[in-house]
Amino acid sequence: MDTWNGKIRWSCINMALSDFYASHSYYKTRLRLITRDSKSDVVGAAAAALYLIKNAEAQAIIGPQNSMQAHFVINLGEKAQVPIISFSATSPSLTSLRSPYFFQSTQNDSSQVKAVSAIIQAFGWREAVPIYVDNDYGKGIMPYLIDALQKIDARVPYQSVIPPSATDDQIGQELYKLMTMQTRVFIVHMSHNLSSRLFTKAKEIGMIRKGYVWIITNGIANSFNSIEASVLDSMQGVLGIKTYVSKTKELQNFTIQWKIKFQQDYPNFINAELDVVSLWAYDAASALAMAVEKVGITNLGFVKKNSSSNLTDLETRVSQNGPKLCEALLGARFTGLSGEFNLVNGQLQSSTFEIINVNGNGERGIAFWTPENGLIRKLKSANTSTYSTSKNNLGPIIWPGDSSSIPKGWEIPTNEKKLRIGVRVNGFSEFVKVTLDPSTNTTQVTGYCIDVFNAVMETLPYTVSYEFIPFANPDGGSAGTYNDLVYQVFLGNFDAVVGDTTIIANRSNFVDFTLPYTESGVSMVVPVKDSRTKNAWVFLKPLTWDLWMTSSCLFVFIGLVVWVLEHRINDDFRGPPSHQIGTSLWYAFSTIVFAHRETVLSNCARFVVIVWIFVVLILTQSYTASLTSLLTVQQLQPTVTDVNQLIKNGDYVGYQEGSFVLGILKEMNFDTSKLQQYNSTDHCDELLSRGSANGGIAAVFDEIPYMKLFLGQYCSKYAMVKSIYKTNGFGFVFPKGSPLVADVSRAILNVTEGQKIKEIENTWLGKDSNCPDFNPQVSSDSLSLSSFWGLFLIAGVASLSALIVSVCMFLYNERRQILMCFGNSESSIQRKFWRTLRIFDKKDLNSHTFRKKAFEEKSGIDIGTSEPAPNTNYPASPSSHSTCQESHFGFLGDPGTPCREYADLNPNDQVSQPAAII
């Protein structure tokens, strides 16, 4: 080891063995520390290792400095069964060798990638560019780093590779290339010597300024003690991942002792400092000494093993103690100067990392990262139950350019040309209109989508230069479909696409979309026709058939109820059967026009009639209003409401030229020969007006923004009847992973939530139309039973209640005669029932009506005579005759039952005994 760092680490190994000898003097005369200087190349390291194993019969080797040396030394150690311990080779590629004789007593580079990704995630940066040295050390970490960034949805658009022997001009050329890119987050992974030249050059060309983010790995951060002050000045604002070493009392005592010893050995070297690699060297030597103590020093030689003659001399002689030393090293557990020493599968377990910020003449700790807790401000405040990537857990950071504002991680390079925005030339001119000025040969792009994009870009917190480029052929026509235009962004021919471009799944596989700024969905528009009925039976249409039938049945039921309630007390509801039936039906149906003349006398009947009149009033008024609407109001109905009907009829349908709707129609099994294109609202109106039978179309399918624009001009002729496909609306197109997408999407929200979007819509799409909305799913021409069942229920309950009360009163008042009928055991049940009905058929002479009439008759006519009273000019009242003559229901006739209708009133208005018995 010919560098000062090598001398420092060698002195640490010496002190580890000296400390071991101090407590184990027995081993001092029996163990030798054999050194063998080697060059930094692979050949020199292999030669040194071969000498130590073959000639010196070394029992263990400490010291492959890098992965290139380690590969060869590990191979030699495995053949000779000699443990190889490395404290500085950190490449993850060494782990893949899986040699039982190799021990990596240093942190693997892959253990820090999660700490790097946590920083990037904390600040929300979406892209990062790794800058690494082109050797095993640099390339070994890349797969792990890229995988960690992908897990937090951060892209790696470019990987910058620096050769180990690169000149300053080569480094500058690569840095200039990075300046032309949008990404401003760089992750540097290389040796501290090469990184010193890199940052010096970056400072020189202006890349250590505001807006840039530099993150260095622990290979550089752990060697800050050896970085010159001029280089530190070029690294101001850099963030770093550094292995954390707790400043214990043991470490402080060792540092004092080491400085005294090192100064004695190397008096010309001033201000020597220990780094973490030196501490790993001390711990590795200590672990090896403990393993030797455990195994013992017997059988330290090499033995010749039985093998074929094809093996080399090195392969035929193996160490006797090698396997035992390996087992003892794997079992070593102790707290070293660098922290906990524990080799799992030959690999030192990762520990805590400290996040540092280069500021002034050195570094400043701003946070810690642990595998369990992520980013934390202080180790003592760690909560083992949560993993955090919050930037609030980081201390104050001074960024490059002495800035305290967080860089956004990307910017539009000022030395790059304007953003090339592709626009479509054909289509609805209200959305995008491309106009060529022949005199100046310039292109002017206007329209709804263009104004929205301009408004969005104005709200960004930074300036973006752009220009619109028509996607057109040399003759001015369209160069392809919308899909072709979007694909140009994927190919890199355009930096973005602005226009009426729909967000759909298959396009998102190639590009990124912003949030939508219009409504979404594909709908069908068809012509409308006046559906007013012009036939003789139009008066039946206001009500549905079930309402007609229910109303008729309820009319009959109400008539029956009123007859039952009035039959025994009202002469208007008595007489021959045909007369009674006609009167009941006449009374019920005459309530439709409120023409009923019969007077109801029962209170129950009056209650039923009042409720029924209310129901009839509402029903007739609703019928009148519906019929008036059918005969006078224009009823616009779509000509077609079902897509399947169009397919079945073989009708022609239309779609916009170049639209993805063509694919949807094909998926719906429309015949390709039945599909016609249109490219403007006027062209669409012309096709729909002609109709499918006359060379036009029966329906048009397009996205809702187009259809709303179309209906705004022709709302009296067409209607939007159905949404057939769900889309996400119009969005702006950018390349995959473009950092502009997030900022533009937020700006779209600001524009669409304000008044600006309304002004743009009024300018290009017109103000809100007065056209009525059409929704065939909720419109109806006829009134249905569902609208009146509540009223019918009230009428039915009222009628049944009155009927039950009336029947109960009848059974109570006539209980004696009914009991006499049922008391005769010789009569059959049927005969008893008919006698009960006959009793019901008689007049109720106890009612107020007949008592009043009997009193009037007694005042003017003697009972039992047929001569009229002196003051009467009318014939005798029917009530003066026998009830047997008045009862005309043949089924009630029973000659064996006496009649009881002639009655006389005593002076106290009480009914006397019958005046005559027949």
Summary of the structure (lengths in Angstrom):
residues: 918
radius of gyration: 52.2
end to end distance: 151.2
largest distance: 167.2
contacts: 2798
relative contact order: 0.07
helix: 45%
strand: 16%
